Amino acid sequence: MTSAFDASTLSSQSESGSSSVVRLSEVTKRFGATIALDQVSLSIRRGEVLGLIGRSGAGKSTLIRCLNGLERPDSGDIEIEGRSIIGLGERELQPLRRRIGIVFQHFNLMSAKTAADNVALPLEIAGQPRAVRNARVAELLELIGLADKADAYPAQLSGGQKQRVGIARALAARPALLLSDEATSALDPETTDAILELLRDINRKLDLTILLVTHEISVVRAIADRVAVLDGGNIVEQGPARRIFASPCAATTRSLLRAYRPTLPDDLAARLVAGWGERTLLKVVVIGARARAPLLAELALATGLRVSLVHGGVDRVRGEEVGVLFLEADGRDRAQFSAALDFLRLHADEVEVLGHVAGDA
Ligand SMILES: Nc1ncnc2c1ncn2[C@@H]1O[C@H](COP(=O)(O)OP(=O)(O)OP(=O)(O)O)[C@@H](O)[C@H]1O
């Protein structure tokens, strides 16, 4: 479908020039004895898709509520486009709150209003004249591919269509940040993919900053540029999505991503010996173009060392190849093995010697 909207008119860029749309600095929030957020520092950079993941009770909802001013942190600072929201009264908070468009899990559409009127609602609240509202609604419905559903009521729309309307409504007032609060958690996998594609498309076309708060790892894997992991109110790890998926550091991250990354199978781990063994097990991470290169063939050509791929594979994180390969190599010729390690360190993103395996493997 061709879209007639003009990206420049939908631009979310602000004039502040700050590279962070939202910044939390050492934010702490307690509920009685429970520390829901513990000195959380997190920046969301302009134009990026940040995935915030964590188990139930990790503090995700509290972070969202602090961000839109529904909860007040006990300490720390929260800035939206460089302006602190701490200490602001309800009236001063309103315009800053409008800089964040929220997409909800259960859509939260008004059932008595048509799709077009739902999208228009934030503009109506902002006091925009009817003609401006109508033009904006038309371009947004075009953007989400529902121009023909303007007059439909929510009950006449599928879950995916309702969420598209939810996204259009969240974009209506040209927010600096689109906050997706479990936006795909109520949708089937196919519809989820379509919604994620739409979010990615909007991110690219409008350079829109998106915060994805979710417990769905597959969502983050599909479209996040960066990932932050919340656990017990702490950010235990954050970094580029491909790095987090290839080599998560924190135990919580490893556990959350368990199903999405290869780990050394138990039987191979059991064969590792403490001391010297004839064969060596290596973990090699290759990302992007490096994952597409014939690495193992080139290793054999360059060093003469032929290695066996014993586990692992290549996955996609945000459409980019991330290979995690478990290799077994004959390590008896130490000079050759050392040359092979040098070669791998030069041509792979990460190389780890996991240990040795007794001969006869
Ligand atoms: N209003 C409240 N009063 C008391 N405790 C609260 C309140 N809101 C949250 N908590 C507690 O703070 C912690 C973080 O809760 P929060 O709802 O932010 O987690 P979450 O990551 O959003 O979980 P979920 O994915 O289940 O929604 C939990 O221990 C929760 O019980």
Ligand as a Chemical Component Dictionary entry (heavy atoms), coordinates in Angstrom:
data_LIG
# 
_chem_comp.id                   LIG 
_chem_comp.type                 NON-POLYMER 
_chem_comp.pdbx_formal_charge   0 
_chem_comp.three_letter_code    LIG 
# 
loop_
_chem_comp_atom.comp_id 
_chem_comp_atom.atom_id 
_chem_comp_atom.alt_atom_id 
_chem_comp_atom.type_symbol 
_chem_comp_atom.charge 
_chem_comp_atom.model_Cartn_x 
_chem_comp_atom.model_Cartn_y 
_chem_comp_atom.model_Cartn_z 
_chem_comp_atom.pdbx_ordinal 
LIG N1  N1  N 0 0.753 0.708  44.449 1  
LIG C1  C1  C 0 1.575 -0.225 44.956 2  
LIG N2  N2  N 0 1.555 -0.510 46.277 3  
LIG C2  C2  C 0 2.385 -1.420 46.806 4  
LIG N3  N3  N 0 3.297 -2.112 46.094 5  
LIG C3  C3  C 0 3.362 -1.881 44.778 6  
LIG C4  C4  C 0 2.514 -0.923 44.145 7  
LIG N4  N4  N 0 2.813 -0.904 42.813 8  
LIG C5  C5  C 0 3.797 -1.801 42.633 9  
LIG N5  N5  N 0 4.142 -2.388 43.805 10 
LIG C6  C6  C 0 5.195 -3.383 44.006 11 
LIG O1  O1  O 0 6.353 -2.903 43.369 12 
LIG C7  C7  C 0 7.032 -3.957 42.686 13 
LIG C8  C8  C 0 7.143 -3.624 41.205 14 
LIG O2  O2  O 0 5.834 -3.709 40.650 15 
LIG P1  P1  P 0 5.502 -3.358 39.135 16 
LIG O3  O3  O 0 4.028 -3.428 38.968 17 
LIG O4  O4  O 0 6.171 -2.066 38.797 18 
LIG O5  O5  O 0 6.228 -4.545 38.373 19 
LIG P2  P2  P 0 6.060 -4.994 36.824 20 
LIG O6  O6  O 0 7.420 -5.305 36.334 21 
LIG O7  O7  O 0 5.276 -3.980 36.087 22 
LIG O8  O8  O 0 5.210 -6.330 36.937 23 
LIG P3  P3  P 0 4.109 -6.905 35.886 24 
LIG O9  O9  O 0 4.870 -7.321 34.660 25 
LIG O10 O10 O 0 3.527 -8.062 36.620 26 
LIG O11 O11 O 0 3.120 -5.812 35.647 27 
LIG C9  C9  C 0 6.273 -5.219 42.985 28 
LIG O12 O12 O 0 6.858 -5.850 44.095 29 
LIG C10 C10 C 0 4.881 -4.710 43.325 30 
LIG O13 O13 O 0 4.240 -5.605 44.205 31 
# 
loop_
_chem_comp_bond.comp_id 
_chem_comp_bond.atom_id_1 
_chem_comp_bond.atom_id_2 
_chem_comp_bond.value_order 
_chem_comp_bond.pdbx_ordinal 
LIG N1  C1  SING 1  
LIG C1  N2  SING 2  
LIG C1  C4  DOUB 3  
LIG N2  C2  DOUB 4  
LIG C2  N3  SING 5  
LIG N3  C3  DOUB 6  
LIG C3  C4  SING 7  
LIG C3  N5  SING 8  
LIG C4  N4  SING 9  
LIG N4  C5  DOUB 10 
LIG C5  N5  SING 11 
LIG N5  C6  SING 12 
LIG C6  O1  SING 13 
LIG C6  C10 SING 14 
LIG O1  C7  SING 15 
LIG C7  C8  SING 16 
LIG C7  C9  SING 17 
LIG C8  O2  SING 18 
LIG O2  P1  SING 19 
LIG P1  O3  DOUB 20 
LIG P1  O4  SING 21 
LIG P1  O5  SING 22 
LIG O5  P2  SING 23 
LIG P2  O6  DOUB 24 
LIG P2  O7  SING 25 
LIG P2  O8  SING 26 
LIG O8  P3  SING 27 
LIG P3  O9  DOUB 28 
LIG P3  O10 SING 29 
LIG P3  O11 SING 30 
LIG C9  O12 SING 31 
LIG C9  C10 SING 32 
LIG C10 O13 SING 33 
# 
